[in-house]
Amino acid sequence: MKRVVAAYSSMAVGVTAGLAFSAIGFINIFWGNDPFFGVLIFAASLIYYLPLINAVQKALGAKLTVTAKYILGFFILWASLGVGELFDKVELMLSNFPYPNITGL
C-alpha cells in the first residue's frame, strides 16, 4: 500500500513540475525577446508528462530517469529565472495580457 501511495505522489509531483515548466515555456514563447527559447523549454517540459515518462523509463531505466528529471528541472529553472529573466516577462505578460509581445523578432 505504501508503495502505491509513493508512486502516485511521485507522479503527481512530476506532472505538477511539468505543468509549471510548460507555463514557463508558454510565457517565454509569447512574451519577451526569444520565442525559440520558450519552444525549447516547452518541449523539454514534455518529459514530465506520463506517456513520455514511460517511454523514457523503458529506454534509460527508472533510477536514471529520476536523475535526468532532476537535472533537467534544475536547468529549466536556472535558464528561465537567471538567464531568461522570467519575472520581467511575467510583468510584461500581465501588462499586455491578451496580446503577445515578442520583442526579438
Chimera marker file (.cmm) of the C-alpha trace (Angstrom):
<marker_set name="trace">
<marker id="1" x="0.000" y="0.000" z="0.000" r="1" g="1" b="0" radius="0.5"/>
<marker id="2" x="2.809" y="2.428" z="0.864" r="1" g="1" b="0" radius="0.5"/>
<marker id="3" x="4.454" y="1.717" z="-2.485" r="1" g="1" b="0" radius="0.5"/>
<marker id="4" x="1.308" y="2.618" z="-4.400" r="1" g="1" b="0" radius="0.5"/>
<marker id="5" x="0.884" y="5.876" z="-2.482" r="1" g="1" b="0" radius="0.5"/>
<marker id="6" x="4.541" y="6.756" z="-3.058" r="1" g="1" b="0" radius="0.5"/>
<marker id="7" x="4.208" y="6.030" z="-6.780" r="1" g="1" b="0" radius="0.5"/>
<marker id="8" x="1.103" y="8.191" z="-7.122" r="1" g="1" b="0" radius="0.5"/>
<marker id="9" x="2.616" y="11.050" z="-5.140" r="1" g="1" b="0" radius="0.5"/>
<marker id="10" x="5.767" y="10.872" z="-7.268" r="1" g="1" b="0" radius="0.5"/>
<marker id="11" x="3.664" y="11.027" z="-10.436" r="1" g="1" b="0" radius="0.5"/>
<marker id="12" x="1.663" y="13.949" z="-9.040" r="1" g="1" b="0" radius="0.5"/>
<marker id="13" x="4.850" y="15.891" z="-8.273" r="1" g="1" b="0" radius="0.5"/>
<marker id="14" x="6.197" y="15.112" z="-11.746" r="1" g="1" b="0" radius="0.5"/>
<marker id="15" x="3.045" y="16.234" z="-13.516" r="1" g="1" b="0" radius="0.5"/>
<marker id="16" x="2.896" y="19.400" z="-11.376" r="1" g="1" b="0" radius="0.5"/>
<marker id="17" x="6.501" y="20.178" z="-12.301" r="1" g="1" b="0" radius="0.5"/>
<marker id="18" x="5.635" y="19.522" z="-15.943" r="1" g="1" b="0" radius="0.5"/>
<marker id="19" x="2.735" y="21.963" z="-15.777" r="1" g="1" b="0" radius="0.5"/>
<marker id="20" x="4.923" y="24.622" z="-14.147" r="1" g="1" b="0" radius="0.5"/>
<marker id="21" x="7.678" y="24.165" z="-16.736" r="1" g="1" b="0" radius="0.5"/>
<marker id="22" x="5.107" y="24.208" z="-19.553" r="1" g="1" b="0" radius="0.5"/>
<marker id="23" x="3.787" y="27.516" z="-18.195" r="1" g="1" b="0" radius="0.5"/>
<marker id="24" x="7.340" y="28.896" z="-18.135" r="1" g="1" b="0" radius="0.5"/>
<marker id="25" x="7.780" y="27.794" z="-21.742" r="1" g="1" b="0" radius="0.5"/>
<marker id="26" x="4.437" y="29.319" z="-22.729" r="1" g="1" b="0" radius="0.5"/>
<marker id="27" x="5.362" y="32.658" z="-21.173" r="1" g="1" b="0" radius="0.5"/>
<marker id="28" x="8.720" y="32.632" z="-22.945" r="1" g="1" b="0" radius="0.5"/>
<marker id="29" x="7.095" y="31.822" z="-26.300" r="1" g="1" b="0" radius="0.5"/>
<marker id="30" x="4.651" y="34.720" z="-26.364" r="1" g="1" b="0" radius="0.5"/>
<marker id="31" x="6.237" y="37.433" z="-24.204" r="1" g="1" b="0" radius="0.5"/>
<marker id="32" x="9.826" y="38.575" z="-24.355" r="1" g="1" b="0" radius="0.5"/>
<marker id="33" x="12.647" y="38.510" z="-26.825" r="1" g="1" b="0" radius="0.5"/>
<marker id="34" x="13.288" y="34.845" z="-27.682" r="1" g="1" b="0" radius="0.5"/>
<marker id="35" x="10.294" y="32.668" z="-28.622" r="1" g="1" b="0" radius="0.5"/>
<marker id="36" x="12.571" y="29.775" z="-29.662" r="1" g="1" b="0" radius="0.5"/>
<marker id="37" x="13.889" y="29.567" z="-26.097" r="1" g="1" b="0" radius="0.5"/>
<marker id="38" x="10.282" y="29.157" z="-24.974" r="1" g="1" b="0" radius="0.5"/>
<marker id="39" x="9.695" y="26.400" z="-27.508" r="1" g="1" b="0" radius="0.5"/>
<marker id="40" x="12.794" y="24.602" z="-26.206" r="1" g="1" b="0" radius="0.5"/>
<marker id="41" x="11.613" y="24.846" z="-22.588" r="1" g="1" b="0" radius="0.5"/>
<marker id="42" x="8.096" y="23.762" z="-23.536" r="1" g="1" b="0" radius="0.5"/>
<marker id="43" x="9.453" y="20.749" z="-25.445" r="1" g="1" b="0" radius="0.5"/>
<marker id="44" x="11.753" y="19.833" z="-22.546" r="1" g="1" b="0" radius="0.5"/>
<marker id="45" x="8.819" y="20.013" z="-20.117" r="1" g="1" b="0" radius="0.5"/>
<marker id="46" x="7.033" y="17.249" z="-22.003" r="1" g="1" b="0" radius="0.5"/>
<marker id="47" x="9.334" y="14.685" z="-20.374" r="1" g="1" b="0" radius="0.5"/>
<marker id="48" x="7.430" y="15.243" z="-17.114" r="1" g="1" b="0" radius="0.5"/>
<marker id="49" x="4.113" y="14.025" z="-18.562" r="1" g="1" b="0" radius="0.5"/>
<marker id="50" x="3.035" y="10.429" z="-18.086" r="1" g="1" b="0" radius="0.5"/>
<marker id="51" x="3.246" y="8.933" z="-21.609" r="1" g="1" b="0" radius="0.5"/>
<marker id="52" x="6.777" y="10.235" z="-22.125" r="1" g="1" b="0" radius="0.5"/>
<marker id="53" x="7.831" y="9.164" z="-18.638" r="1" g="1" b="0" radius="0.5"/>
<marker id="54" x="7.007" y="5.564" z="-19.545" r="1" g="1" b="0" radius="0.5"/>
<marker id="55" x="8.943" y="5.762" z="-22.812" r="1" g="1" b="0" radius="0.5"/>
<marker id="56" x="11.990" y="7.325" z="-21.142" r="1" g="1" b="0" radius="0.5"/>
<marker id="57" x="11.919" y="4.773" z="-18.322" r="1" g="1" b="0" radius="0.5"/>
<marker id="58" x="11.979" y="1.932" z="-20.848" r="1" g="1" b="0" radius="0.5"/>
<marker id="59" x="14.983" y="3.498" z="-22.578" r="1" g="1" b="0" radius="0.5"/>
<marker id="60" x="17.016" y="4.653" z="-19.550" r="1" g="1" b="0" radius="0.5"/>
<marker id="61" x="15.735" y="2.735" z="-16.563" r="1" g="1" b="0" radius="0.5"/>
<marker id="62" x="13.775" y="4.065" z="-13.605" r="1" g="1" b="0" radius="0.5"/>
<marker id="63" x="16.672" y="5.287" z="-11.479" r="1" g="1" b="0" radius="0.5"/>
<marker id="64" x="18.401" y="7.176" z="-14.297" r="1" g="1" b="0" radius="0.5"/>
<marker id="65" x="15.080" y="8.729" z="-15.351" r="1" g="1" b="0" radius="0.5"/>
<marker id="66" x="14.589" y="10.327" z="-11.931" r="1" g="1" b="0" radius="0.5"/>
<marker id="67" x="18.130" y="11.730" z="-12.010" r="1" g="1" b="0" radius="0.5"/>
<marker id="68" x="17.615" y="13.069" z="-15.534" r="1" g="1" b="0" radius="0.5"/>
<marker id="69" x="14.355" y="14.751" z="-14.498" r="1" g="1" b="0" radius="0.5"/>
<marker id="70" x="16.034" y="16.467" z="-11.535" r="1" g="1" b="0" radius="0.5"/>
<marker id="71" x="18.899" y="17.715" z="-13.714" r="1" g="1" b="0" radius="0.5"/>
<marker id="72" x="16.524" y="18.888" z="-16.452" r="1" g="1" b="0" radius="0.5"/>
<marker id="73" x="14.321" y="20.660" z="-13.902" r="1" g="1" b="0" radius="0.5"/>
<marker id="74" x="17.345" y="22.422" z="-12.422" r="1" g="1" b="0" radius="0.5"/>
<marker id="75" x="18.482" y="23.608" z="-15.856" r="1" g="1" b="0" radius="0.5"/>
<marker id="76" x="14.991" y="24.811" z="-16.802" r="1" g="1" b="0" radius="0.5"/>
<marker id="77" x="14.712" y="26.820" z="-13.587" r="1" g="1" b="0" radius="0.5"/>
<marker id="78" x="18.251" y="28.163" z="-13.902" r="1" g="1" b="0" radius="0.5"/>
<marker id="79" x="17.796" y="29.163" z="-17.536" r="1" g="1" b="0" radius="0.5"/>
<marker id="80" x="14.379" y="30.740" z="-17.089" r="1" g="1" b="0" radius="0.5"/>
<marker id="81" x="14.962" y="32.538" z="-13.786" r="1" g="1" b="0" radius="0.5"/>
<marker id="82" x="18.566" y="33.588" z="-14.288" r="1" g="1" b="0" radius="0.5"/>
<marker id="83" x="19.224" y="33.952" z="-17.983" r="1" g="1" b="0" radius="0.5"/>
<marker id="84" x="15.664" y="34.180" z="-19.291" r="1" g="1" b="0" radius="0.5"/>
<marker id="85" x="14.518" y="36.905" z="-16.861" r="1" g="1" b="0" radius="0.5"/>
<marker id="86" x="11.207" y="35.183" z="-16.135" r="1" g="1" b="0" radius="0.5"/>
<marker id="87" x="9.989" y="37.791" z="-13.650" r="1" g="1" b="0" radius="0.5"/>
<marker id="88" x="10.377" y="40.583" z="-16.220" r="1" g="1" b="0" radius="0.5"/>
<marker id="89" x="8.464" y="38.505" z="-18.764" r="1" g="1" b="0" radius="0.5"/>
<marker id="90" x="5.669" y="37.815" z="-16.290" r="1" g="1" b="0" radius="0.5"/>
<marker id="91" x="5.412" y="41.543" z="-15.635" r="1" g="1" b="0" radius="0.5"/>
<marker id="92" x="5.314" y="42.158" z="-19.409" r="1" g="1" b="0" radius="0.5"/>
<marker id="93" x="2.641" y="39.477" z="-19.757" r="1" g="1" b="0" radius="0.5"/>
<marker id="94" x="0.479" y="40.980" z="-17.011" r="1" g="1" b="0" radius="0.5"/>
<marker id="95" x="0.645" y="44.436" z="-18.562" r="1" g="1" b="0" radius="0.5"/>
<marker id="96" x="-0.150" y="43.250" z="-22.140" r="1" g="1" b="0" radius="0.5"/>
<marker id="97" x="-2.110" y="40.075" z="-21.398" r="1" g="1" b="0" radius="0.5"/>
<marker id="98" x="-4.487" y="39.472" z="-24.263" r="1" g="1" b="0" radius="0.5"/>
<marker id="99" x="-1.808" y="40.315" z="-26.831" r="1" g="1" b="0" radius="0.5"/>
<marker id="100" x="1.625" y="38.718" z="-27.214" r="1" g="1" b="0" radius="0.5"/>
<marker id="101" x="4.637" y="40.996" z="-27.085" r="1" g="1" b="0" radius="0.5"/>
<marker id="102" x="7.610" y="39.416" z="-28.831" r="1" g="1" b="0" radius="0.5"/>
<marker id="103" x="10.398" y="41.984" z="-28.894" r="1" g="1" b="0" radius="0.5"/>
<marker id="104" x="13.207" y="39.979" z="-30.503" r="1" g="1" b="0" radius="0.5"/>
<marker id="105" x="11.778" y="39.207" z="-33.941" r="1" g="1" b="0" radius="0.5"/>
<link id1="1" id2="2" r="1" g="1" b="0" radius="0.2"/>
<link id1="2" id2="3" r="1" g="1" b="0" radius="0.2"/>
<link id1="3" id2="4" r="1" g="1" b="0" radius="0.2"/>
<link id1="4" id2="5" r="1" g="1" b="0" radius="0.2"/>
<link id1="5" id2="6" r="1" g="1" b="0" radius="0.2"/>
<link id1="6" id2="7" r="1" g="1" b="0" radius="0.2"/>
<link id1="7" id2="8" r="1" g="1" b="0" radius="0.2"/>
<link id1="8" id2="9" r="1" g="1" b="0" radius="0.2"/>
<link id1="9" id2="10" r="1" g="1" b="0" radius="0.2"/>
<link id1="10" id2="11" r="1" g="1" b="0" radius="0.2"/>
<link id1="11" id2="12" r="1" g="1" b="0" radius="0.2"/>
<link id1="12" id2="13" r="1" g="1" b="0" radius="0.2"/>
<link id1="13" id2="14" r="1" g="1" b="0" radius="0.2"/>
<link id1="14" id2="15" r="1" g="1" b="0" radius="0.2"/>
<link id1="15" id2="16" r="1" g="1" b="0" radius="0.2"/>
<link id1="16" id2="17" r="1" g="1" b="0" radius="0.2"/>
<link id1="17" id2="18" r="1" g="1" b="0" radius="0.2"/>
<link id1="18" id2="19" r="1" g="1" b="0" radius="0.2"/>
<link id1="19" id2="20" r="1" g="1" b="0" radius="0.2"/>
<link id1="20" id2="21" r="1" g="1" b="0" radius="0.2"/>
<link id1="21" id2="22" r="1" g="1" b="0" radius="0.2"/>
<link id1="22" id2="23" r="1" g="1" b="0" radius="0.2"/>
<link id1="23" id2="24" r="1" g="1" b="0" radius="0.2"/>
<link id1="24" id2="25" r="1" g="1" b="0" radius="0.2"/>
<link id1="25" id2="26" r="1" g="1" b="0" radius="0.2"/>
<link id1="26" id2="27" r="1" g="1" b="0" radius="0.2"/>
<link id1="27" id2="28" r="1" g="1" b="0" radius="0.2"/>
<link id1="28" id2="29" r="1" g="1" b="0" radius="0.2"/>
<link id1="29" id2="30" r="1" g="1" b="0" radius="0.2"/>
<link id1="30" id2="31" r="1" g="1" b="0" radius="0.2"/>
<link id1="31" id2="32" r="1" g="1" b="0" radius="0.2"/>
<link id1="32" id2="33" r="1" g="1" b="0" radius="0.2"/>
<link id1="33" id2="34" r="1" g="1" b="0" radius="0.2"/>
<link id1="34" id2="35" r="1" g="1" b="0" radius="0.2"/>
<link id1="35" id2="36" r="1" g="1" b="0" radius="0.2"/>
<link id1="36" id2="37" r="1" g="1" b="0" radius="0.2"/>
<link id1="37" id2="38" r="1" g="1" b="0" radius="0.2"/>
<link id1="38" id2="39" r="1" g="1" b="0" radius="0.2"/>
<link id1="39" id2="40" r="1" g="1" b="0" radius="0.2"/>
<link id1="40" id2="41" r="1" g="1" b="0" radius="0.2"/>
<link id1="41" id2="42" r="1" g="1" b="0" radius="0.2"/>
<link id1="42" id2="43" r="1" g="1" b="0" radius="0.2"/>
<link id1="43" id2="44" r="1" g="1" b="0" radius="0.2"/>
<link id1="44" id2="45" r="1" g="1" b="0" radius="0.2"/>
<link id1="45" id2="46" r="1" g="1" b="0" radius="0.2"/>
<link id1="46" id2="47" r="1" g="1" b="0" radius="0.2"/>
<link id1="47" id2="48" r="1" g="1" b="0" radius="0.2"/>
<link id1="48" id2="49" r="1" g="1" b="0" radius="0.2"/>
<link id1="49" id2="50" r="1" g="1" b="0" radius="0.2"/>
<link id1="50" id2="51" r="1" g="1" b="0" radius="0.2"/>
<link id1="51" id2="52" r="1" g="1" b="0" radius="0.2"/>
<link id1="52" id2="53" r="1" g="1" b="0" radius="0.2"/>
<link id1="53" id2="54" r="1" g="1" b="0" radius="0.2"/>
<link id1="54" id2="55" r="1" g="1" b="0" radius="0.2"/>
<link id1="55" id2="56" r="1" g="1" b="0" radius="0.2"/>
<link id1="56" id2="57" r="1" g="1" b="0" radius="0.2"/>
<link id1="57" id2="58" r="1" g="1" b="0" radius="0.2"/>
<link id1="58" id2="59" r="1" g="1" b="0" radius="0.2"/>
<link id1="59" id2="60" r="1" g="1" b="0" radius="0.2"/>
<link id1="60" id2="61" r="1" g="1" b="0" radius="0.2"/>
<link id1="61" id2="62" r="1" g="1" b="0" radius="0.2"/>
<link id1="62" id2="63" r="1" g="1" b="0" radius="0.2"/>
<link id1="63" id2="64" r="1" g="1" b="0" radius="0.2"/>
<link id1="64" id2="65" r="1" g="1" b="0" radius="0.2"/>
<link id1="65" id2="66" r="1" g="1" b="0" radius="0.2"/>
<link id1="66" id2="67" r="1" g="1" b="0" radius="0.2"/>
<link id1="67" id2="68" r="1" g="1" b="0" radius="0.2"/>
<link id1="68" id2="69" r="1" g="1" b="0" radius="0.2"/>
<link id1="69" id2="70" r="1" g="1" b="0" radius="0.2"/>
<link id1="70" id2="71" r="1" g="1" b="0" radius="0.2"/>
<link id1="71" id2="72" r="1" g="1" b="0" radius="0.2"/>
<link id1="72" id2="73" r="1" g="1" b="0" radius="0.2"/>
<link id1="73" id2="74" r="1" g="1" b="0" radius="0.2"/>
<link id1="74" id2="75" r="1" g="1" b="0" radius="0.2"/>
<link id1="75" id2="76" r="1" g="1" b="0" radius="0.2"/>
<link id1="76" id2="77" r="1" g="1" b="0" radius="0.2"/>
<link id1="77" id2="78" r="1" g="1" b="0" radius="0.2"/>
<link id1="78" id2="79" r="1" g="1" b="0" radius="0.2"/>
<link id1="79" id2="80" r="1" g="1" b="0" radius="0.2"/>
<link id1="80" id2="81" r="1" g="1" b="0" radius="0.2"/>
<link id1="81" id2="82" r="1" g="1" b="0" radius="0.2"/>
<link id1="82" id2="83" r="1" g="1" b="0" radius="0.2"/>
<link id1="83" id2="84" r="1" g="1" b="0" radius="0.2"/>
<link id1="84" id2="85" r="1" g="1" b="0" radius="0.2"/>
<link id1="85" id2="86" r="1" g="1" b="0" radius="0.2"/>
<link id1="86" id2="87" r="1" g="1" b="0" radius="0.2"/>
<link id1="87" id2="88" r="1" g="1" b="0" radius="0.2"/>
<link id1="88" id2="89" r="1" g="1" b="0" radius="0.2"/>
<link id1="89" id2="90" r="1" g="1" b="0" radius="0.2"/>
<link id1="90" id2="91" r="1" g="1" b="0" radius="0.2"/>
<link id1="91" id2="92" r="1" g="1" b="0" radius="0.2"/>
<link id1="92" id2="93" r="1" g="1" b="0" radius="0.2"/>
<link id1="93" id2="94" r="1" g="1" b="0" radius="0.2"/>
<link id1="94" id2="95" r="1" g="1" b="0" radius="0.2"/>
<link id1="95" id2="96" r="1" g="1" b="0" radius="0.2"/>
<link id1="96" id2="97" r="1" g="1" b="0" radius="0.2"/>
<link id1="97" id2="98" r="1" g="1" b="0" radius="0.2"/>
<link id1="98" id2="99" r="1" g="1" b="0" radius="0.2"/>
<link id1="99" id2="100" r="1" g="1" b="0" radius="0.2"/>
<link id1="100" id2="101" r="1" g="1" b="0" radius="0.2"/>
<link id1="101" id2="102" r="1" g="1" b="0" radius="0.2"/>
<link id1="102" id2="103" r="1" g="1" b="0" radius="0.2"/>
<link id1="103" id2="104" r="1" g="1" b="0" radius="0.2"/>
<link id1="104" id2="105" r="1" g="1" b="0" radius="0.2"/>
</marker_set>
